[in-house]
Amino acid sequence: MKKIFTLIAVTILFQACGGTPKPKKPAGEWIYSNSILEAKVLTGKLSKKELKYKFIKTKNICKIDSLKVPIPSPSCYVVPAPNCAGLTGFSKGFCESQGPEEKCDYSSVNSAKNAQNEIFEACMEIEDWKKVWQPY
């Protein structure tokens, strides 16, 4: 009786956990759009090739501006190995297998990368290139 109850409980648990659907990703992507230049393409004052050239040129200028913010090295320190004196058997072997460990703080790296991204986005917006959602 105990085995049957356990089997039913495990089956219910697997069905409850396994049946949760994953949320679908939205169908589309973010692209840059310049309504002023795109209007010129529609009127024939600018070719699609020239529009692409202007986009690539602006994108690269903004990328160069954003890279002026240097990415610092992470702040790292070494945690010393644990003291294994007085241990025997398995606990001694386990303790001795743990050597010194390096831990790093990447907050300054992440802040610099965020600043680079903000500079890039601001530069693109100043040049009238706005991010718009393009559904597939």
Summary of the structure (lengths in Angstrom):
residues: 136
radius of gyration: 28.4
end to end distance: 55.3
largest distance: 84.5
contacts: 273
relative contact order: 0.19
helix: 54%
strand: 16%
